[in-house]
Amino acid sequence: MSGARLIGIGCVLGPWILLQPLTVVAQTTASAAEAGAAHRDGGRDFDFDLGTWKTHSTRLLHPLTGSSDWVDLDGVTIVKPVWGGRANLAEFKADGKTGHLELLSLRWYNPTAHQWNLDFATPNVGTLGIPCVGEFKNGRGDFYDVEPINGKSVMVRFSIWGITADSAQSEQAFSADGGKTWEVNWINRYTRIKSD
């Protein structure tokens, strides 16, 4: 499924660092080993997403402006595995009142950090943005970055949840106040298209 951003197409580790309390903890060798053992291998967390999905998107046209002008798009997302499933490509094509939209999302797993990187591009720009970084916990994936939007550094959150064999939901939200409040600006609902 594509996590689609037209404004701010990318993410960095910055917000992940900003969200973590800055504390220094001395660990013994034994506790460091226990902490390493606590990390699970999330390299297959996007396996649910492989295949073809009917995608209904609702997009806020002017985020962080107080606007309530939303548009709907309907299309298809095709997700293909790369590197044996430890990466994938999601291609999104949709149409709505604002015209035709195409996006590409490259997602890859970092086995050292136990986190996924999600990056996005449009054919109009032709470059990848800043990758969102995050992981899945309790059936939900949350991925963060900080991007310049309208001349200001803004936190970006892309989330996926409600995952079943044949459906899921995702959304993108922006925070201009360091994560205290979030404005949702893109909502996606996915229904699997079964192959014959």
Phi, psi and omega in degrees: 000144182268137171263106196260127174231124171266320174265121180071082182259074177169185180196151173233172180291347183314305183292331178299319178290319180297329183280344182269135177296141181273088178233149178251125182237125176279130179240142172280167178302320180295315181290328176295320178295320178296319179297319178296322180291336181288337179286129177264156177280110180263018185296347179248013185297335180266007179302326179302334190275346183294137179125199184243134187230132167287129187235123173251122182242143173236125189234132174280122187291325185229077182299150175061027178240359186085003181291149173235030182268099182256148174231152178255145174227145175233135182192205184225141173242128177244125182243124182240140180284151174225151178054042178064027178099351179278005171205163175203163175241129176245123179249123184245129175226129183210162178227149177197191181300333181272002177110200184268141180226135175230137177221152174234133176240125174256123179237130180221149184263135175258105185291340178283315181275346184060040182224156175261147172248130179241127181231154187225152176210155172239153179294337179290328180265316175077014176227152174285151180268214178266127183287139168283145182233135178180198185205171176263136174217131176053043176078011180227136175252130176234132186225136189230156169202178171234130182226153172280120178229121183053041175079008182230144175286126185232136174283141179238135176233129173243126185233144176231133179203185181063035188279123171232183179295333187235008180203161175192171178221148173217162175207157173244142178220152177244149172229121178263003182236036175071024176094004178290316177229152182231138173250115176289133181229000179205123180236131179237135173237130187243138174230125184296137171262114184280136178279150181282000000 
